[in-house]
């Protein structure tokens, strides 16, 4: 606080604090509290709101356990509620998206931070930033066109003789995962790049001089230093993927529903905003727990991620 006052003066400092307070309390905390409060109230006609039937209950949360279906998970078959199945698969594939973005972003971030010449960095960053200037809707539609039955991907693979007939790529969760990886890979790349850039190159050279193979250098030197960047990127990619609605809605198949689509259907089609609030809060709560567990596994704190 004293550093802010010395650097910016009282007026600008209190402006920053006021804007931060407005963003956190008015735009984040209060809507979440309203979401939580609505999730415990029943869906009633307007004239019955505030009446004897308007009591707090867990019935909205229990709606997730209706309509059992057969759930096949890595060869295991067991009955599971349809909405629980969608919830579990959404969380699972969001984790898959996070893992794939890390696998793709790690070597590229190392190349940008420790290999490429400083003169080439602005051009490479420009090429990476260009897709972000395009709307996520347009990028999702582009992947939809690529993956359609008569799309460019099937035409290209048939032309070079890899496949003999068209493949229905838009089926299940695979096209959603591919599009989410494309949409959010940069949110993993830049935290990793920032972490690697702060690593002293002399440590890498010392490991090489001591005879460490490249994989051991990455495992024992670079990866431990990049834990805050990995955690930051994983949090952003996982939360964005689990809460994505545009991508699953556009790259959609009957066997690849996302949990956010379930929430949207309950709120807009069923007009049951209270049950939708319950489902949304369940998703928010589970994602928060998952992020907390990831931070504990990586042994990083919020201050480390904020750096």
Secondary structure, DSSP 8 states (H G I E B T S, - for coil): -HHHHHHHHHHHHHHHHHHHHIIIIIIIIHHHHHHHHHHTB----GGGTTSTT--B-SHHHHGGG-SEEEEEETTEEEEEEHHHHHHHHHHHHHHHHHHHHHHHHHHHHHIIIIIS-HHHHHHHHHHHHHGGGS-HHHHHHHHHHHHSTTSHHHHHHHHTTS-SS----SSTTHHHHHHHHHHHHHHHHHHHHHHHHTS-HHHHHHHHHTT--HHHHIIIIIHHHTHHHHHHHHHHHHHHHHT--HHHHHS--TT---HHHHHHIIIIIS--HHHHHHHHHHHHHHHHHHHHHHHHHHT--HHHHH-
